[in-house]
């Protein structure tokens, strides 16, 4: 199942929500936005869109604000929206992505070790 993708602005909001590791209110997100002159209402619009698309959900209320949490993890987002790109054809396999990420310095040694342990665990 491929979900409707998010805009780059909505993805910035998602990254903040994922990073929070706890329920957030719109004010929390608005305070974390860096490099934008977005108003509170702009952030609220993005949050409402993410909720309507099913990427976040409301789990309660705090005073006059809703509490939001991600409806899916970052990994789930990648698999559901871009996973079809990793179809295993030439240059489009998970190994190709790992090699490129490593070459660009995006994977640290501990992450590679964890990846190796995960693969070994899947095999046996």
ZADO-1210 file (C-alpha; in nm, 4 decimals, padded with zeros to 6 digits):
<atoms>
<atom x="00.0000" y="00.0000" z="00.0000" code="UNK" pos="1"/>
<atom x="00.1449" y="00.3331" z="-00.1041" code="UNK" pos="2"/>
<atom x="00.0206" y="00.6325" z="00.0876" code="UNK" pos="3"/>
<atom x="-00.0236" y="00.9772" z="-00.0579" code="UNK" pos="4"/>
<atom x="00.3156" y="01.1399" z="-00.0288" code="UNK" pos="5"/>
<atom x="00.3826" y="01.4457" z="00.1794" code="UNK" pos="6"/>
<atom x="00.5191" y="01.7787" z="00.0612" code="UNK" pos="7"/>
<atom x="00.8700" y="01.8838" z="00.1612" code="UNK" pos="8"/>
<atom x="00.7213" y="02.1220" z="00.4180" code="UNK" pos="9"/>
<atom x="00.5036" y="01.8467" z="00.5634" code="UNK" pos="10"/>
<atom x="00.8068" y="01.6190" z="00.5778" code="UNK" pos="11"/>
<atom x="00.9886" y="01.8805" z="00.7882" code="UNK" pos="12"/>
<atom x="00.6953" y="01.8708" z="01.0293" code="UNK" pos="13"/>
<atom x="00.7052" y="01.4894" z="01.0330" code="UNK" pos="14"/>
<atom x="01.0767" y="01.4915" z="01.1166" code="UNK" pos="15"/>
<atom x="01.0055" y="01.7092" z="01.4195" code="UNK" pos="16"/>
<atom x="00.7236" y="01.4819" z="01.5334" code="UNK" pos="17"/>
<atom x="00.9376" y="01.1684" z="01.4862" code="UNK" pos="18"/>
<atom x="01.2303" y="01.3288" z="01.6717" code="UNK" pos="19"/>
<atom x="01.0165" y="01.4364" z="01.9660" code="UNK" pos="20"/>
<atom x="00.9636" y="01.0787" z="02.0807" code="UNK" pos="21"/>
<atom x="00.6525" y="01.1874" z="02.2707" code="UNK" pos="22"/>
<atom x="00.3144" y="01.3414" z="02.1939" code="UNK" pos="23"/>
<atom x="00.3436" y="01.7000" z="02.0704" code="UNK" pos="24"/>
<atom x="00.1156" y="01.9985" z="02.0319" code="UNK" pos="25"/>
<atom x="00.1331" y="02.2434" z="01.7434" code="UNK" pos="26"/>
<atom x="00.3193" y="02.4968" z="01.9594" code="UNK" pos="27"/>
<atom x="00.5966" y="02.2403" z="02.0178" code="UNK" pos="28"/>
<atom x="00.6341" y="02.1919" z="01.6426" code="UNK" pos="29"/>
<atom x="00.6198" y="02.5650" z="01.5692" code="UNK" pos="30"/>
<atom x="00.9002" y="02.6315" z="01.8189" code="UNK" pos="31"/>
<atom x="01.1217" y="02.3652" z="01.6569" code="UNK" pos="32"/>
<atom x="01.0871" y="02.4888" z="01.2981" code="UNK" pos="33"/>
<atom x="01.4215" y="02.6275" z="01.1914" code="UNK" pos="34"/>
<atom x="01.4896" y="02.8541" z="00.8953" code="UNK" pos="35"/>
<atom x="01.1281" y="02.9411" z="00.8208" code="UNK" pos="36"/>
<atom x="00.9133" y="03.2371" z="00.9004" code="UNK" pos="37"/>
<atom x="00.6038" y="03.0195" z="00.9144" code="UNK" pos="38"/>
<atom x="00.3205" y="03.1466" z="01.1267" code="UNK" pos="39"/>
<atom x="00.1493" y="02.9307" z="01.3837" code="UNK" pos="40"/>
<atom x="-00.1450" y="02.9010" z="01.1419" code="UNK" pos="41"/>
<atom x="00.0861" y="02.7741" z="00.8642" code="UNK" pos="42"/>
<atom x="00.2191" y="02.5004" z="01.0912" code="UNK" pos="43"/>
<atom x="-00.1371" y="02.4205" z="01.1959" code="UNK" pos="44"/>
<atom x="-00.2355" y="02.3805" z="00.8290" code="UNK" pos="45"/>
<atom x="00.0526" y="02.1369" z="00.7676" code="UNK" pos="46"/>
<atom x="-00.0384" y="01.9396" z="01.0807" code="UNK" pos="47"/>
<atom x="-00.4028" y="01.9217" z="00.9736" code="UNK" pos="48"/>
<atom x="-00.2984" y="01.7943" z="00.6292" code="UNK" pos="49"/>
<atom x="-00.0731" y="01.5278" z="00.7831" code="UNK" pos="50"/>
<atom x="-00.3591" y="01.4180" z="01.0074" code="UNK" pos="51"/>
<atom x="-00.6016" y="01.4020" z="00.7118" code="UNK" pos="52"/>
<atom x="-00.3484" y="01.1948" z="00.5127" code="UNK" pos="53"/>
<atom x="-00.3100" y="00.9505" z="00.8029" code="UNK" pos="54"/>
<atom x="00.0548" y="01.0218" z="00.8845" code="UNK" pos="55"/>
<atom x="-00.0175" y="01.1496" z="01.2346" code="UNK" pos="56"/>
<atom x="-00.3018" y="01.0948" z="01.4746" code="UNK" pos="57"/>
<atom x="-00.4617" y="01.2747" z="01.7657" code="UNK" pos="58"/>
<atom x="-00.4333" y="01.0869" z="02.0934" code="UNK" pos="59"/>
<atom x="-00.5808" y="01.3393" z="02.3326" code="UNK" pos="60"/>
<atom x="-00.6053" y="01.6999" z="02.4284" code="UNK" pos="61"/>
<atom x="-00.3903" y="01.9256" z="02.6431" code="UNK" pos="62"/>
<atom x="-00.5794" y="02.2369" z="02.7531" code="UNK" pos="63"/>
<atom x="-00.6866" y="02.3801" z="02.4131" code="UNK" pos="64"/>
<atom x="-00.4441" y="02.1849" z="02.1956" code="UNK" pos="65"/>
<atom x="-00.4563" y="01.8378" z="02.0484" code="UNK" pos="66"/>
<atom x="-00.1751" y="01.5935" z="02.1208" code="UNK" pos="67"/>
<atom x="-00.0266" y="01.4418" z="01.8054" code="UNK" pos="68"/>
<atom x="00.1865" y="01.1329" z="01.7521" code="UNK" pos="69"/>
<atom x="00.3136" y="00.9724" z="01.4330" code="UNK" pos="70"/>
<atom x="00.0829" y="00.7078" z="01.2898" code="UNK" pos="71"/>
<atom x="00.3840" y="00.5325" z="01.1381" code="UNK" pos="72"/>
<atom x="00.7557" y="00.5212" z="01.1988" code="UNK" pos="73"/>
<atom x="01.0097" y="00.6877" z="00.9754" code="UNK" pos="74"/>
<atom x="01.1068" y="00.3478" z="00.8340" code="UNK" pos="75"/>
<atom x="00.7433" y="00.2643" z="00.7629" code="UNK" pos="76"/>
<atom x="00.7062" y="00.5972" z="00.5837" code="UNK" pos="77"/>
<atom x="01.0046" y="00.5206" z="00.3608" code="UNK" pos="78"/>
<atom x="00.8838" y="00.1693" z="00.2802" code="UNK" pos="79"/>
<atom x="00.5243" y="00.2747" z="00.2127" code="UNK" pos="80"/>
<atom x="00.6041" y="00.5802" z="00.0021" code="UNK" pos="81"/>
<atom x="00.9332" y="00.4919" z="-00.1649" code="UNK" pos="82"/>
<atom x="00.9744" y="00.1200" z="-00.1092" code="UNK" pos="83"/>
<atom x="00.8628" y="00.0420" z="-00.4619" code="UNK" pos="84"/>
<atom x="01.1810" y="00.2109" z="-00.5887" code="UNK" pos="85"/>
<atom x="01.3849" y="-00.0668" z="-00.4276" code="UNK" pos="86"/>
<atom x="01.2639" y="-00.3350" z="-00.6653" code="UNK" pos="87"/>
<atom x="01.5954" y="-00.5196" z="-00.6825" code="UNK" pos="88"/>
<atom x="01.6673" y="-00.4289" z="-01.0428" code="UNK" pos="89"/>
<atom x="02.0143" y="-00.3023" z="-01.1414" code="UNK" pos="90"/>
<atom x="02.1005" y="-00.0096" z="-00.9147" code="UNK" pos="91"/>
<atom x="01.7679" y="-00.0287" z="-00.7335" code="UNK" pos="92"/>
<atom x="01.8314" y="-00.2778" z="-00.4571" code="UNK" pos="93"/>
<atom x="01.8759" y="-00.2334" z="-00.0859" code="UNK" pos="94"/>
<atom x="02.2445" y="-00.3270" z="-00.1216" code="UNK" pos="95"/>
<atom x="02.2914" y="-00.0430" z="-00.3702" code="UNK" pos="96"/>
<atom x="02.1387" y="00.2026" z="-00.1242" code="UNK" pos="97"/>
<atom x="02.3525" y="00.0785" z="00.1653" code="UNK" pos="98"/>
<atom x="02.6712" y="00.1015" z="-00.0450" code="UNK" pos="99"/>
<atom x="02.5914" y="00.4553" z="-00.1561" code="UNK" pos="100"/>
<atom x="02.4992" y="00.5681" z="00.1942" code="UNK" pos="101"/>
<atom x="02.8245" y="00.4231" z="00.3254" code="UNK" pos="102"/>
<atom x="03.0281" y="00.5814" z="00.0468" code="UNK" pos="103"/>
<atom x="02.8747" y="00.9215" z="00.1262" code="UNK" pos="104"/>
<atom x="02.9476" y="00.8847" z="00.4969" code="UNK" pos="105"/>
<atom x="02.5832" y="00.8510" z="00.5934" code="UNK" pos="106"/>
<atom x="02.6361" y="00.5195" z="00.7728" code="UNK" pos="107"/>
<atom x="02.8594" y="00.4972" z="01.0756" code="UNK" pos="108"/>
<atom x="03.0422" y="00.1827" z="01.1795" code="UNK" pos="109"/>
<atom x="02.7951" y="00.1046" z="01.4583" code="UNK" pos="110"/>
<atom x="02.5078" y="00.1301" z="01.2103" code="UNK" pos="111"/>
<atom x="02.6844" y="-00.1094" z="00.9725" code="UNK" pos="112"/>
<atom x="02.7413" y="-00.3505" z="01.2623" code="UNK" pos="113"/>
<atom x="02.3729" y="-00.3335" z="01.3515" code="UNK" pos="114"/>
<atom x="02.2789" y="-00.3908" z="00.9880" code="UNK" pos="115"/>
<atom x="02.5037" y="-00.6969" z="00.9755" code="UNK" pos="116"/>
<atom x="02.3491" y="-00.8369" z="01.2958" code="UNK" pos="117"/>
<atom x="02.0010" y="-00.7750" z="01.1595" code="UNK" pos="118"/>
<atom x="02.0785" y="-00.9577" z="00.8342" code="UNK" pos="119"/>
<atom x="02.2341" y="-01.2508" z="01.0176" code="UNK" pos="120"/>
<atom x="01.9285" y="-01.2629" z="01.2453" code="UNK" pos="121"/>
<atom x="01.6968" y="-01.2735" z="00.9456" code="UNK" pos="122"/>
<atom x="01.8878" y="-01.5614" z="00.7909" code="UNK" pos="123"/>
<atom x="01.8900" y="-01.7796" z="01.0957" code="UNK" pos="124"/>
</atoms>
